[in-house]
Amino acid sequence: MATQSTGASGADADGRAEAAMLLARYPDLSERELGMLKHWFKSVAGPLDVGLLASDPAIAEQYRAYRKDHHDRFSAKDIAIGALFAAIAVCVVGIMIMMVP
């Protein structure tokens, strides 16, 4: 039976501690350090890890700034998907209007 990680193991705590140290210095990070932090948030961190970092008052301001700068923005892919959805919706509405006698 598979178990889901809760972010409480020693390895998770080590990664979370490293992310906290990097966030404490944000935005004064090298490109390598910033890349490590991005990778950790996107590929390693679980919801518990993110919640624990977000609720840490020592790094809360840097965490919010990091999220605003690197994760809470629309990417070109997000905009393209939104535009495609809007175009499909307009076509469907147009077809529905044309079918009304």
BELJO-V423207 format. One record per residue. RES is the residue in three letters. PSI is psi in whole degrees, 0 to 359 (* if undefined). Layout:
RES,PSI / RES,PSI
This chain:
MET,128 / ALA,145 / THR,151 / GLN,137 / SER,137 / THR,359 / GLY,14 / ALA,356 / SER,168 / GLY,319 / ALA,319 / ASP,319 / ALA,323 / ASP,315 / GLY,320 / ARG,320 / ALA,321 / GLU,318 / ALA,321 / ALA,320 / MET,320 / LEU,317 / LEU,326 / ALA,333 / ARG,357 / TYR,135 / PRO,11 / ASP,64 / LEU,149 / SER,167 / GLU,322 / ARG,314 / GLU,319 / LEU,319 / GLY,319 / MET,317 / LEU,316 / LYS,315 / HIS,316 / TRP,313 / PHE,320 / LYS,329 / SER,339 / VAL,314 / ALA,136 / GLY,176 / PRO,323 / LEU,318 / ASP,312 / VAL,317 / GLY,319 / LEU,319 / LEU,318 / ALA,331 / SER,1 / ASP,111 / PRO,337 / ALA,334 / ILE,11 / ALA,316 / GLU,316 / GLN,323 / TYR,313 / ARG,319 / ALA,317 / TYR,312 / ARG,316 / LYS,319 / ASP,330 / HIS,343 / HIS,335 / ASP,35 / ARG,154 / PHE,134 / SER,170 / ALA,324 / LYS,318 / ASP,317 / ILE,319 / ALA,318 / ILE,318 / GLY,318 / ALA,320 / LEU,316 / PHE,316 / ALA,319 / ALA,318 / ILE,318 / ALA,317 / VAL,318 / CYS,316 / VAL,314 / VAL,318 / GLY,317 / ILE,319 / MET,320 / ILE,321 / MET,336 / MET,344 / VAL,127 / PRO,*
